[in-house]
Amino acid sequence: MAPDAIDERELSHALLDRWGLAPARLCYLPVGFGDHHWELTDSAGRRWFVTVAGLTGGWRGTGPAAGYADLQAAMDTVIALAGTGLEFAVAPVPTTDGPALAPLGGEHAVTVFPYIDAAGEDLGERLPERERIALIDMLARLHNATPQAARTAPVRRLGLAARPVLEAALGELSQPWNGGPYSEPARELLARHASRVRRALAGFDELARAAARSGPAVITHGEPHPGNILRAAGKLYLIDWDTAGLALPERDLWALAGAGSREADRYAELTGRRVSAAVMHMYRMRWSLEEIMLSLRELRGPHEQNEDTELTWGVLAEETENVLQFVP
């Protein structure tokens, strides 16, 4: 069911007022993680995919205004990329007055996309080799399109935006966490591995300092994993461009193209850039550390036991195990 924090009547009004879409049917879709989604059938019988994004937390900045500006820049960027002929880039539909999104209350924003009747994959699925190579070809085209996107693209820095969350948690392990049912299990998990998590942070810092001297930055998607790939009519599409931005190419490649792999060789052939094993390792660590931080942000605060918090607890346990593999 739709989240209580989002008023569907207000959402319907925004869709009509900002996009001219009169909802004949608005159906909540329990898909994805983080943002919320609806399928809209308008009064003309056309179907649309509607996303309501939260504007705080994670990479989106310290408050709603910063989050809105970041999301606006990312959406402007994917519109620019689609306009250059990157047909796999699923871009939002602009509002009637031009912007790619509209505010919803004080802490959310609405985007509307064409509805693609397509099959997807779970985030953890491994793509078959043929599709991995096809994805490498898409990412090479994307990275080569940097000049067309550089004007609007946000910069995705190497630093860990939510690092204060983890540092605060590490400093408060001796007292109970009372936010909700997963707070104490999260504290106990972190307490068992605190010294190694601190070493992982130090190791990441060292890798990030070295990576900062490499380059140049390119336009990246940010999360081109199987959960963000759709298949329709024999074609692959990339969705969820809210993490798009300028970064090192390995940001898109770390889970796909191991050093010396056929995928890495294909990428080098198409772009003229060799994949750095050290930078790939840095991004692997970064992914796990950020997932730990975002999970702790939720589980230390007030929460209930439900499917979302159960999933968050699973992410915290899995990524803690993953990050421990990087340190002795």
C-alpha positions in Angstrom: 0.0 0.0 0.0 1.1 3.6 -0.5 3.1 5.3 2.2 1.2 7.4 4.7 3.5 10.4 4.2 2.4 10.8 0.6 -1.2 12.1 -0.1 -2.5 10.5 -3.3 -5.0 13.3 -3.7 -2.2 15.8 -3.6 -0.2 13.6 -6.1 -3.2 13.4 -8.5 -3.5 17.2 -8.3 0.2 17.7 -9.1 0.0 15.3 -12.1 -3.0 17.3 -13.5 -1.6 20.7 -12.7 2.0 20.2 -13.7 1.8 17.6 -16.5 -1.8 17.9 -17.7 -2.4 14.3 -16.8 -5.9 13.6 -15.5 -5.6 10.3 -13.5 -8.3 7.9 -14.4 -6.5 5.2 -12.4 -3.5 5.6 -10.0 -2.1 2.3 -8.7 0.7 2.1 -6.2 3.6 -0.2 -7.2 5.5 -1.9 -4.4 8.8 -2.0 -6.4 12.3 -0.7 -5.9 13.8 0.6 -2.6 13.8 4.1 -1.3 11.6 6.0 -3.6 7.9 5.3 -4.2 6.2 4.5 -7.5 2.8 4.4 -9.1 1.3 3.3 -12.5 -0.9 6.1 -13.9 -3.5 5.5 -16.5 -4.8 8.9 -17.7 -8.2 9.9 -19.0 -7.0 9.2 -22.6 -6.0 5.6 -21.7 -2.2 6.3 -21.8 0.0 4.7 -19.1 2.8 6.5 -17.2 5.3 5.5 -14.5 5.2 8.0 -11.6 8.0 8.3 -9.0 7.9 10.2 -5.8 11.4 10.7 -4.4 12.4 11.7 -0.9 14.6 14.8 -0.9 16.7 14.1 2.2 19.4 11.6 3.1 22.0 9.7 1.1 23.7 11.7 -1.7 20.9 14.2 -2.0 22.3 16.7 0.4 21.5 17.9 3.9 18.0 19.2 3.3 15.0 19.3 0.9 16.3 22.3 -1.1 19.7 20.7 -1.8 18.0 17.4 -2.6 15.6 19.0 -5.0 18.5 20.8 -6.8 20.4 17.5 -7.0 17.5 15.6 -8.5 16.7 18.4 -10.9 20.3 18.3 -12.2 20.3 14.6 -12.6 17.0 14.6 -14.5 18.1 17.5 -16.7 21.2 15.4 -17.5 19.4 12.3 -18.6 17.1 14.4 -20.7 20.2 15.9 -22.4 21.6 12.4 -22.9 18.5 11.0 -24.4 18.4 14.0 -26.7 21.9 13.1 -28.1 20.6 9.8 -29.3 21.2 7.5 -26.3 18.0 5.6 -26.8 18.6 3.3 -23.8 18.4 6.3 -21.4 14.9 6.4 -20.0 14.3 10.1 -19.4 11.5 11.9 -17.5 8.6 13.7 -19.2 9.0 17.4 -18.7 6.1 19.3 -17.0 4.0 21.6 -19.2 6.1 24.6 -18.1 9.4 22.8 -18.8 11.1 21.4 -15.6 11.6 17.7 -15.3 10.1 17.4 -11.8 7.7 19.1 -9.5 7.6 19.5 -5.7 5.1 17.5 -3.6 4.8 18.9 -0.1 8.0 20.0 1.5 10.1 16.9 1.4 9.2 15.0 -1.9 9.4 15.6 -5.6 7.4 14.0 -8.5 8.8 12.7 -11.8 6.8 11.1 -14.6 8.3 8.6 -17.1 6.9 6.8 -20.2 5.6 3.4 -19.1 7.7 0.6 -20.5 6.0 -2.8 -20.4 9.2 -4.7 -19.9 10.9 -7.4 -17.8 13.5 -6.6 -15.2 15.9 -8.5 -12.9 16.5 -8.6 -9.2 19.4 -6.4 -8.1 21.6 -9.4 -7.2 21.1 -11.3 -10.4 24.1 -11.9 -12.6 23.5 -10.9 -16.2 24.4 -13.4 -18.9 27.6 -12.7 -20.8 25.8 -11.4 -23.9 23.9 -8.8 -21.9 27.0 -7.9 -19.9 28.8 -7.0 -23.1 25.7 -5.1 -24.3 25.7 -3.1 -21.1 29.4 -2.4 -21.5 28.6 -1.0 -25.0 25.9 1.2 -23.4 28.2 2.5 -20.7 30.9 3.2 -23.2 28.5 5.3 -25.3 27.3 7.0 -22.1 30.9 7.9 -20.9 31.8 9.1 -24.4 28.8 11.5 -24.3 30.3 13.4 -21.4 30.7 16.7 -23.4 26.9 16.7 -24.0 26.1 16.3 -20.3 28.8 18.2 -18.5 26.8 21.5 -18.3 24.0 20.0 -16.2 25.5 17.0 -14.5 26.1 17.1 -10.7 29.5 16.1 -9.5 29.6 12.7 -7.6 32.5 13.1 -5.2 34.6 10.2 -3.8 33.9 11.1 -0.2 31.2 9.3 1.9 28.3 11.7 2.3 26.8 9.8 5.2 30.1 9.2 7.0 29.0 11.2 10.1 26.2 8.6 10.6 28.8 5.8 10.9 31.2 7.8 13.0 28.4 8.7 15.4 27.3 5.1 15.6 30.8 3.9 16.3 31.1 6.4 19.1 27.9 5.3 20.8 28.3 1.5 21.0 28.4 1.4 24.8 24.8 2.6 25.2 21.5 1.1 24.1 20.0 2.2 20.8 16.2 2.6 21.3 14.9 3.6 17.9 13.0 0.4 17.1 13.1 -3.4 16.9 16.3 -3.5 14.8 18.3 -0.8 16.7 19.8 -3.1 19.3 20.7 -5.9 16.7 22.3 -3.2 14.6 24.4 -1.9 17.6 25.4 -5.5 18.5 26.5 -6.2 14.9 28.5 -3.1 14.6 30.1 -3.5 18.1 31.4 -7.0 17.2 33.2 -5.7 14.1 33.9 -2.1 15.2 37.7 -2.2 14.9 37.7 -3.8 11.5 35.0 -1.3 10.2 37.3 1.5 11.4 40.2 -0.1 9.5 38.0 -0.4 6.4 37.3 3.4 6.6 41.0 4.1 6.8 41.7 1.8 3.9 39.0 3.4 1.9 40.4 6.9 2.6 43.8 5.8 1.3 42.3 4.4 -1.9 40.1 7.5 -2.4 43.2 9.8 -2.1 44.9 7.8 -4.8 41.8 7.6 -7.0 41.4 11.4 -6.8 44.7 11.7 -8.7 43.3 9.7 -11.6 40.8 10.8 -14.2 39.3 12.4 -16.1 35.7 12.2 -14.8 33.0 11.1 -17.2 29.2 11.2 -17.0 28.1 8.1 -15.1 24.8 6.4 -14.3 25.9 5.4 -10.8 23.9 2.2 -10.3 23.8 0.2 -13.6 23.0 -3.1 -11.8 20.4 -5.6 -13.1 17.7 -4.0 -11.0 18.0 -0.9 -13.1 17.9 -2.7 -16.5 14.7 -3.3 -18.4 14.2 -5.6 -21.4 11.6 -4.8 -24.0 11.3 -5.9 -27.7 14.9 -7.2 -27.7 16.4 -4.0 -26.3 17.9 -3.0 -23.0 17.0 0.2 -21.2 18.7 1.9 -18.2 16.3 3.4 -15.6 16.7 5.2 -12.3 19.1 8.0 -13.3 18.7 9.9 -10.1 22.3 9.0 -9.1 23.7 10.2 -12.5 26.7 12.5 -12.3 30.3 13.2 -13.1 32.7 10.6 -11.6 35.5 8.2 -12.5 34.3 5.6 -15.0 34.9 2.8 -12.6 31.9 4.0 -10.7 29.8 2.3 -13.3 32.1 -0.6 -13.9 33.2 -2.1 -10.6 30.5 -4.8 -10.4 30.6 -5.6 -14.1 34.1 -5.5 -15.6 36.9 -7.1 -13.5 40.5 -6.1 -14.4 41.6 -8.2 -17.3 38.1 -9.5 -18.1 36.5 -9.6 -21.5 34.2 -6.7 -20.4 37.2 -4.6 -19.3 38.9 -5.2 -22.7 35.7 -4.3 -24.6 35.4 -1.1 -22.6 39.0 -0.1 -23.3 38.5 -0.8 -27.0 35.4 1.4 -27.2 36.7 4.3 -25.1 40.5 4.2 -25.2 40.5 4.1 -21.3 41.9 1.2 -19.3 40.0 0.1 -16.3 41.9 0.7 -13.0 41.9 -2.3 -10.6 42.6 0.0 -7.7 39.8 2.4 -8.4 37.4 -0.5 -9.0 38.4 -1.8 -5.5 37.8 1.7 -4.0 34.3 1.8 -5.5 33.5 -1.7 -4.3 34.4 -0.6 -0.8 32.5 2.7 -1.2 29.3 0.8 -2.1 29.4 -1.4 1.0 30.3 1.5 3.3 27.5 3.7 2.0 25.0 0.9 2.3 26.1 0.4 5.9 25.7 4.1 6.6 22.3 4.5 5.1 21.1 1.3 6.9 22.3 2.6 10.2 20.6 6.0 9.6 17.3 4.2 9.3 17.7 1.5 12.0 19.1 3.8 14.7 16.2 6.2 14.3 12.5 5.6 15.1 11.2 2.7 13.0 8.7 -0.2 13.0 9.2 -3.9 12.0 7.9 -4.2 8.4 9.1 -5.3 5.0 11.3 -2.2 4.5 13.1 -2.4 7.8 13.5 -6.1 7.4 15.2 -5.5 4.1 17.3 -2.7 5.6 18.5 -5.0 8.3 19.4 -7.7 5.7 21.4 -5.0 3.7 23.3 -4.0 6.9 24.2 -7.5 7.8 25.2 -8.4 4.2 27.3 -5.3 3.5 29.0 -5.4 6.9 30.2 -8.9 5.9 31.2 -7.7 2.5 33.3 -4.7 3.8 35.0 -7.0 6.4 36.5 -8.9 3.4 38.6 -5.8 2.6 40.5 -5.8 5.9 42.5 -8.3 7.9 
